[in-house]
Amino acid sequence: MDIVNLLGHFHGHASFLEISTATTGGAFARVDASRFTTIHRLAYNVGDDFDDGAAIEFRSRSLDIGTCVAELDRRGARYDVILVDSFHDYECSRRDLDLAFRLIGDEGTIVVHDVLPPATGSVISPTFVPGEWCGLTFVAFVDFLMQERPVFSAVDCDYGCGIVTRRRGSDVLGGWRAEWQKVRGDPEQAFRFLSRHKAALLNLQSARDFVKRHDSPATRTYLREARRIMAASLFRRLWKG
């Protein structure tokens, strides 16, 4: 959520939507309410008994989000920042990306979780695996970039956080399209290909470089406060221990 909050302070964004599930997200309560005046969550695949203490504006008990999308359309909803942390099969990942791209404002930003998995095996299983599971979100993300051609990058932290703007860019991935098509249908091959060419395919940057590129008085104030809260939380845990 630090990336979301940092973008909010840097660009002066005011509205935020999280798209997540009962097994993804997990940091919704950390969105900076002092920055964002509209804070919504679309949570799907959540049972009636799911309650993490934070509000859910749009809710679905299954993977189907049709009623949520209908309500968003009825309201004419648009957001400055959207965090996408999908159910990580391919279909949900790609659907959620397409929805976010439709809902984002002209000057807004989409943050996409798990676009650079740390390992192969069960972590990139096409079907749900309890625990660490990035699934095929990385495949859906590259497919999305190649089709929509937005201005994008990714931050090399927390299993890869994609950053997508509404602005259209040049076809910077055009030269990779044919090779990607050969491997994208096999998760292991796709993972190896992405791992070898991640700098180009994701326009990858370090977390430090991301913070430097978004340096401003507002973001420096936010980071100081975030560090203070983190230090206080650590102190409390140590004191209790």
N, C-alpha and C positions, 0 to 999 in steps of 0.2 A: 504493500500500500504506500510505501515511501515514494515510489516513482509517481503514482497518481497524485499524491499530495504535492510533490515537488513541481509537477507540471501545472497543477492548479495555481500555485503561488507564482510561478514564473510567467504564465500567460494570463493570469487574472481570471481563470475559469470559475464558474459559479454553479454548474450543474453536473451531477455525476450519476452514472448507472453502473451497477455491477451485474453481470450475467454469470451465474454460478449454480452449483448443485449442493446437495447435502454432503458430498464428499470432496468438493473443491471450494475455492474461496477461503473462508476461515479468518479473514482479516477485515471484514466489512466494518466492524466496530471501530477500526483505526482510521477511517477516513476523517479528514480534518473538517469538522463542522464549523470551525471559525472561518474557513475559506469557502466551502461549498454551501450554498443556501438551499439547493435541491439535492437530496441524497436518496436515491431509489435503488432497489434490488429486485431483479428478476431471478427467482430461485425455482429451479425445476428438479424433477425427480426427488422431491421432498415429501415425506409422509405427513399425515395430519398431526403426528406427535412431534414433528421436528420443531425445535425452538432453541435457538442459540442466543436468545436475549435481544436480538436486533430485529428491526422491522423488515418485513417483506412486502413490497408494494404490489408485485406481480408474482403469483404463485401457481405452480402446477405439480400435481402428485406424480406425473409420469414424465417421460422424455419429450412428450408432445407439448409445445409451447404455443399452440395455435390461439388459445383464448387470451394468453398474455399479449401476443402480438396484436390481436384484434383490439385490445384495450389501449395499447400504446398508440395504435393508429387512430383510434377514436379520439384520443387526447391530442393528437398531433404532436407527440412527444419528440423532442430533440435534446441532445445532451452535449456538453462541452468535453467531458471525458467519459469513456466507457471502458471498464475493465472486463475482459472476457476470460473466464476460467471455466471452460466447458466441461461437460462429461466428455472424456477424451477419446471417444471413438471418432471415426472420420466424419460420419454424417452429422453428428451434433456439433462438432468443432467447426465444420465448414458453414453449416447453417447459422451458427451464432456469429461467426465472422461477417457473413453477408448481412445479417440483421444489424449488427453494430455499425457497419459501413453505411447502412441506410439511415440509421438514427443519429449519426454523429453530425454536429454542426459544421459549417464550412471551415471554421478555424479550430475545430476540435481535434482530439487525439484519442486513438484506441490503444489500449495496453493489453497485450495478449500473453497469457501465462503458458509456460511449458513448451516453448518453440525450439528449445535446444536440450533434448534429454541428455542425462549424464551417462547412460549406458544402454546396452541392447537387452535382449531377453525379455523378461516379464514387464520391465519398465515401458516397453513400447508394444506391448500386446495389443492387438486390435480390439480385444474385448476386455471388460472390466477386471482389474486385479486389485484386491484390497491392499492398502498401504501405498507405497510409491508407485504411481502410475501416470505416465505422460501420454500413453496411447499413441494415436496417430494425429494428434494436434499439429505436430511439426510438419507432417505431409500436407494437411489441410492448409496450413499457413503459407507454405511455399506455393501451393496451387493457387491460393487466393492472390498472392503477390503477382504471380505470373499472369493471371487473368485481369486483375484490376489496375495494375501498374501504378500504385500510389507512391507517394514519397514515404520511405520507411527506413527503419533501422531496428536493431535489437541490442539489448543490454545484456552483457554476459554475467548474469547473476540469477539466482533462484530458478535454475533450470531454463533460463532464457526467457526474457521478457521482450516481446515484439512491440515496436512503437510504430503506429500507422497513422498518417494524417489523411484528411479528405482530399488534399491536393493531388492532382495527377502528376506523375513524374515521367521521365523518359523510360523506354523499355530496357532498363539496365540488366534485366535477367534474360533478355532475348537469346543471348548466346549460350545460355545454359538449358534452354527449354528442351531441346532434342534429347540431351543426355538425361535430364530429369525424368522425361517421359519413359525412358527405358527402365528406370529403377524404382519409380514411385509406387508401383504396385506390390513391391516386396518390402516390408518394413525394415528388415535387416539391411538390404542393399541401400534403401533410401537413407537409413541412419548413417551408414558408412559414407555415402556420397555427401550428405550434409556435413558430417564431421570433417571431411577432407576440405570442403569448400565453404565452410561456414562464414568466413570473413566476407566473401563475395555474395553468397546467397542471402545472408541475413543483414549485410552492412553492419557487421558486429562491432560494438564498442564496449570498452570496459565500464564498470560502474563509476570509476573515478572520472573517466572522460565525460560520461553522461552528466555528472554533477557539475563539472567544469563548464560544459556547454550551456548549462542552465543556471549559471551563477548570476545572482542579482541580490539587491538588499533584501527582498522578500524571501527568497529561497535561503539566504544565509540565516535570517531570523528563524525560519521554520526548522532548519537543520540544528541550530543551537538548542531550540526547545525540544526537538526530538531526542537529541543526545542527553539533555537533562532528564527527560522522562525515562529514558532507557537506563541511565545511571541510577536513578531513584528506584526503579523497579528491581534492578540487580541488587542494590543495597538491601531492599526489603526481603528479597529471597535469601540473601546471605544471613540477614539478621534472624529470620525465622529458622534458618537451618542451624 
